[in-house]
């Protein structure tokens, strides 16, 4: 039934090549803005329009305070504490009331003047929670080793 081939068996035997894997380049230089945009556009997230708007607000604040070009892998606890400190004194409706000021500048003005109403601690904590959710996503996507905003909040 089986007949040996008359050709050289060693010539037929080749070397086994490993399977080709796609060239996956993990970007260690992914910026905060790029990473946040990936998070916002992640198709696994099915957000209502109001939730998407809340996360957009959090994104804009994080980028304004930390910096859009900051490498996501470089974000540390100090950056998150600084953001929380800006939120602590952020005026209510800061973008409308102080359109020419950055969130940090508006927060600094409110810190110096007692007559400027600031956002509530609950609102600041909600923003920090949204940012922490983003950073947890970044950990899951292996863009960060750990979530530097975990547990940061203002006392109510």
Phi and psi in degrees as GROMACS dihedral restraints (atoms count N, CA, C in turn):
[ dihedral_restraints ]
;  ai    aj    ak    al  type     phi  dphi    fc
    3     4     5     6     1   -98.8    20    10
    4     5     6     7     1   127.5    20    10
    6     7     8     9     1  -114.3    20    10
    7     8     9    10     1   135.7    20    10
    9    10    11    12     1   -68.3    20    10
   10    11    12    13     1   144.5    20    10
   12    13    14    15     1   -74.6    20    10
   13    14    15    16     1   150.1    20    10
   15    16    17    18     1   -83.6    20    10
   16    17    18    19     1    -4.2    20    10
   18    19    20    21     1   -87.5    20    10
   19    20    21    22     1   170.7    20    10
   21    22    23    24     1   -74.5    20    10
   22    23    24    25     1   122.8    20    10
   24    25    26    27     1   -67.1    20    10
   25    26    27    28     1   -32.8    20    10
   27    28    29    30     1   -71.3    20    10
   28    29    30    31     1   -27.1    20    10
   30    31    32    33     1   -71.2    20    10
   31    32    33    34     1   -32.5    20    10
   33    34    35    36     1   -74.3    20    10
   34    35    36    37     1   -31.4    20    10
   36    37    38    39     1   -74.2    20    10
   37    38    39    40     1   119.3    20    10
   39    40    41    42     1  -105.6    20    10
   40    41    42    43     1  -179.9    20    10
   42    43    44    45     1   -85.5    20    10
   43    44    45    46     1   145.8    20    10
   45    46    47    48     1   -82.5    20    10
   46    47    48    49     1   124.6    20    10
   48    49    50    51     1   -97.7    20    10
   49    50    51    52     1   139.2    20    10
   51    52    53    54     1   -65.3    20    10
   52    53    54    55     1   152.3    20    10
   54    55    56    57     1   -61.6    20    10
   55    56    57    58     1   143.7    20    10
   57    58    59    60     1   -74.0    20    10
   58    59    60    61     1   127.6    20    10
   60    61    62    63     1  -109.0    20    10
   61    62    63    64     1   146.6    20    10
   63    64    65    66     1   -61.9    20    10
   64    65    66    67     1   149.2    20    10
   66    67    68    69     1   -78.7    20    10
   67    68    69    70     1    90.3    20    10
   69    70    71    72     1   -91.2    20    10
   70    71    72    73     1   112.5    20    10
   72    73    74    75     1  -103.1    20    10
   73    74    75    76     1   115.7    20    10
   75    76    77    78     1   -84.8    20    10
   76    77    78    79     1   120.6    20    10
   78    79    80    81     1   -83.6    20    10
   79    80    81    82     1   115.4    20    10
   81    82    83    84     1   -85.7    20    10
   82    83    84    85     1    -7.4    20    10
   84    85    86    87     1  -106.1    20    10
   85    86    87    88     1    19.8    20    10
   87    88    89    90     1   -64.1    20    10
   88    89    90    91     1   127.1    20    10
   90    91    92    93     1   -80.3    20    10
   91    92    93    94     1   164.6    20    10
   93    94    95    96     1   -58.2    20    10
   94    95    96    97     1   -44.3    20    10
   96    97    98    99     1   -63.1    20    10
   97    98    99   100     1   -42.7    20    10
   99   100   101   102     1   -66.1    20    10
  100   101   102   103     1   -43.9    20    10
  102   103   104   105     1   -64.6    20    10
  103   104   105   106     1   -43.2    20    10
  105   106   107   108     1   -63.5    20    10
  106   107   108   109     1   -38.4    20    10
  108   109   110   111     1   -64.6    20    10
  109   110   111   112     1   -39.2    20    10
  111   112   113   114     1   -62.7    20    10
  112   113   114   115     1   -39.4    20    10
  114   115   116   117     1   -64.4    20    10
  115   116   117   118     1   -48.4    20    10
  117   118   119   120     1   -61.3    20    10
  118   119   120   121     1   -38.3    20    10
  120   121   122   123     1   -90.8    20    10
  121   122   123   124     1     4.6    20    10
  123   124   125   126     1   -60.0    20    10
  124   125   126   127     1   120.1    20    10
  126   127   128   129     1   -68.0    20    10
  127   128   129   130     1   -13.7    20    10
  129   130   131   132     1   -78.4    20    10
  130   131   132   133     1   -11.6    20    10
  132   133   134   135     1   -92.4    20    10
  133   134   135   136     1   121.8    20    10
  135   136   137   138     1  -114.0    20    10
  136   137   138   139     1    82.4    20    10
  138   139   140   141     1   -90.9    20    10
  139   140   141   142     1   146.8    20    10
  141   142   143   144     1   -72.7    20    10
  142   143   144   145     1   162.7    20    10
  144   145   146   147     1   -57.7    20    10
  145   146   147   148     1   -37.3    20    10
  147   148   149   150     1   -70.6    20    10
  148   149   150   151     1   -36.5    20    10
  150   151   152   153     1   -67.5    20    10
  151   152   153   154     1   -43.1    20    10
  153   154   155   156     1   -59.6    20    10
  154   155   156   157     1   -41.3    20    10
  156   157   158   159     1   -64.3    20    10
  157   158   159   160     1   -40.7    20    10
  159   160   161   162     1   -62.8    20    10
  160   161   162   163     1   -42.0    20    10
  162   163   164   165     1   -70.0    20    10
  163   164   165   166     1   -32.7    20    10
  165   166   167   168     1   -64.9    20    10
  166   167   168   169     1   -41.2    20    10
  168   169   170   171     1   -62.0    20    10
  169   170   171   172     1   -45.0    20    10
  171   172   173   174     1   -62.5    20    10
  172   173   174   175     1   -41.7    20    10
  174   175   176   177     1   -60.3    20    10
  175   176   177   178     1   -47.4    20    10
  177   178   179   180     1   -61.8    20    10
  178   179   180   181     1   -41.2    20    10
  180   181   182   183     1   -65.7    20    10
  181   182   183   184     1   -44.7    20    10
  183   184   185   186     1   -61.6    20    10
  184   185   186   187     1   -43.4    20    10
  186   187   188   189     1   -67.8    20    10
  187   188   189   190     1   -39.3    20    10
  189   190   191   192     1   -66.5    20    10
  190   191   192   193     1   -36.2    20    10
  192   193   194   195     1   -87.5    20    10
  193   194   195   196     1   -47.1    20    10
  195   196   197   198     1   -83.5    20    10
  196   197   198   199     1   -38.1    20    10
  198   199   200   201     1   114.6    20    10
  199   200   201   202     1   133.0    20    10
  201   202   203   204     1   -67.6    20    10
  202   203   204   205     1   -31.6    20    10
  204   205   206   207     1   -88.8    20    10
  205   206   207   208     1    -1.9    20    10
  207   208   209   210     1   -60.6    20    10
  208   209   210   211     1   125.2    20    10
  210   211   212   213     1   -61.6    20    10
  211   212   213   214     1   132.4    20    10
  213   214   215   216     1   -57.4    20    10
  214   215   216   217     1   -35.3    20    10
  216   217   218   219     1   -69.9    20    10
  217   218   219   220     1   -14.4    20    10
  219   220   221   222     1   -94.6    20    10
  220   221   222   223     1    -5.9    20    10
  222   223   224   225     1   -69.6    20    10
  223   224   225   226     1   128.5    20    10
  225   226   227   228     1  -127.5    20    10
  226   227   228   229     1  -179.9    20    10
  228   229   230   231     1   -58.9    20    10
  229   230   231   232     1   -37.6    20    10
  231   232   233   234     1   -61.4    20    10
  232   233   234   235     1   -39.0    20    10
  234   235   236   237     1   -62.7    20    10
  235   236   237   238     1   -41.8    20    10
  237   238   239   240     1   -69.8    20    10
  238   239   240   241     1   -38.2    20    10
  240   241   242   243     1   -65.2    20    10
  241   242   243   244     1   -39.6    20    10
  243   244   245   246     1   -62.2    20    10
  244   245   246   247     1   -43.7    20    10
  246   247   248   249     1   -61.0    20    10
  247   248   249   250     1   -43.3    20    10
  249   250   251   252     1   -62.5    20    10
  250   251   252   253     1   -38.1    20    10
  252   253   254   255     1   -66.3    20    10
  253   254   255   256     1   -37.6    20    10
  255   256   257   258     1   -64.6    20    10
  256   257   258   259     1   -43.2    20    10
  258   259   260   261     1   -63.9    20    10
  259   260   261   262     1   -33.4    20    10
  261   262   263   264     1   -56.4    20    10
  262   263   264   265     1   -35.9    20    10
  264   265   266   267     1  -114.9    20    10
  265   266   267   268     1    13.1    20    10
  267   268   269   270     1   -66.4    20    10
  268   269   270   271     1   125.3    20    10
  270   271   272   273     1   -65.0    20    10
  271   272   273   274     1   149.0    20    10
  273   274   275   276     1   -61.6    20    10
  274   275   276   277     1   138.0    20    10
  276   277   278   279     1    51.3    20    10
  277   278   279   280     1    43.6    20    10
  279   280   281   282     1   -57.0    20    10
  280   281   282   283     1   -41.1    20    10
  282   283   284   285     1   -65.0    20    10
  283   284   285   286     1   -33.5    20    10
  285   286   287   288     1   -82.3    20    10
  286   287   288   289     1   -42.0    20    10
  288   289   290   291     1   -76.1    20    10
  289   290   291   292     1   -31.9    20    10
  291   292   293   294     1  -131.1    20    10
  292   293   294   295     1    66.1    20    10
  294   295   296   297     1   -64.4    20    10
  295   296   297   298     1   -22.2    20    10
  297   298   299   300     1   -93.4    20    10
  298   299   300   301     1    -2.5    20    10
  300   301   302   303     1  -104.3    20    10
  301   302   303   304     1   147.8    20    10
  303   304   305   306     1   -74.3    20    10
  304   305   306   307     1   163.3    20    10
  306   307   308   309     1   -56.5    20    10
  307   308   309   310     1   -38.0    20    10
  309   310   311   312     1   -64.6    20    10
  310   311   312   313     1   -43.2    20    10
  312   313   314   315     1   -65.8    20    10
  313   314   315   316     1   -41.5    20    10
  315   316   317   318     1   -64.2    20    10
  316   317   318   319     1   -40.6    20    10
  318   319   320   321     1   -63.8    20    10
  319   320   321   322     1   -41.4    20    10
  321   322   323   324     1   -63.0    20    10
  322   323   324   325     1   -40.0    20    10
  324   325   326   327     1   -64.4    20    10
  325   326   327   328     1   -44.1    20    10
  327   328   329   330     1   -65.6    20    10
  328   329   330   331     1   -32.8    20    10
  330   331   332   333     1   -65.4    20    10
  331   332   333   334     1   -34.7    20    10
  333   334   335   336     1   -84.7    20    10
  334   335   336   337     1   -25.2    20    10
  336   337   338   339     1  -116.9    20    10
  337   338   339   340     1   125.6    20    10
  339   340   341   342     1   -77.9    20    10
  340   341   342   343     1   -13.3    20    10
  342   343   344   345     1   -86.0    20    10
  343   344   345   346     1     0.5    20    10
  345   346   347   348     1   -97.2    20    10
  346   347   348   349     1   120.6    20    10
  348   349   350   351     1   -75.2    20    10
  349   350   351   352     1   130.9    20    10
  351   352   353   354     1  -103.5    20    10
  352   353   354   355     1   166.5    20    10
  354   355   356   357     1   -67.4    20    10
  355   356   357   358     1   156.0    20    10
  357   358   359   360     1   -72.7    20    10
  358   359   360   361     1   160.5    20    10
  360   361   362   363     1   -61.2    20    10
  361   362   363   364     1   -36.9    20    10
  363   364   365   366     1   -63.3    20    10
  364   365   366   367     1   -41.0    20    10
  366   367   368   369     1   -66.8    20    10
  367   368   369   370     1   -43.6    20    10
  369   370   371   372     1   -61.3    20    10
  370   371   372   373     1   -41.4    20    10
  372   373   374   375     1   -66.8    20    10
  373   374   375   376     1   -34.8    20    10
  375   376   377   378     1   -64.3    20    10
  376   377   378   379     1   -43.3    20    10
  378   379   380   381     1   -62.6    20    10
  379   380   381   382     1   -44.6    20    10
  381   382   383   384     1   -63.9    20    10
  382   383   384   385     1   -37.1    20    10
  384   385   386   387     1   -63.6    20    10
  385   386   387   388     1   -41.4    20    10
  387   388   389   390     1   -62.9    20    10
  388   389   390   391     1   -42.6    20    10
  390   391   392   393     1   -66.7    20    10
  391   392   393   394     1   -39.9    20    10
  393   394   395   396     1   -63.5    20    10
  394   395   396   397     1   -37.1    20    10
  396   397   398   399     1   -62.7    20    10
  397   398   399   400     1   -42.0    20    10
  399   400   401   402     1   -61.2    20    10
  400   401   402   403     1   -45.2    20    10
  402   403   404   405     1   -67.5    20    10
  403   404   405   406     1   -32.4    20    10
  405   406   407   408     1   -64.9    20    10
  406   407   408   409     1   -39.9    20    10
  408   409   410   411     1   -61.0    20    10
  409   410   411   412     1   -42.6    20    10
  411   412   413   414     1   -62.5    20    10
  412   413   414   415     1   -36.0    20    10
  414   415   416   417     1   -64.7    20    10
  415   416   417   418     1   -45.7    20    10
  417   418   419   420     1   -62.8    20    10
  418   419   420   421     1   -32.1    20    10
  420   421   422   423     1   -85.5    20    10
  421   422   423   424     1     4.4    20    10
  423   424   425   426     1    61.2    20    10
  424   425   426   427     1    33.8    20    10
  426   427   428   429     1   -92.5    20    10
  427   428   429   430     1   -20.7    20    10
  429   430   431   432     1  -135.4    20    10
  430   431   432   433     1   151.8    20    10
  432   433   434   435     1   -79.1    20    10
  433   434   435   436     1   -34.6    20    10
  435   436   437   438     1  -154.2    20    10
  436   437   438   439     1   164.7    20    10
  438   439   440   441     1   -86.5    20    10
  439   440   441   442     1   108.3    20    10
  441   442   443   444     1   -74.4    20    10
  442   443   444   445     1   -10.9    20    10
  444   445   446   447     1   -98.0    20    10
  445   446   447   448     1    -0.5    20    10
  447   448   449   450     1   -59.3    20    10
  448   449   450   451     1   124.7    20    10
  450   451   452   453     1    82.5    20    10
  451   452   453   454     1    -4.6    20    10
  453   454   455   456     1   -77.3    20    10
  454   455   456   457     1   129.5    20    10
  456   457   458   459     1  -163.8    20    10
  457   458   459   460     1   160.5    20    10
  459   460   461   462     1   -89.5    20    10
  460   461   462   463     1   147.4    20    10
  462   463   464   465     1   -66.4    20    10
  463   464   465   466     1   138.8    20    10
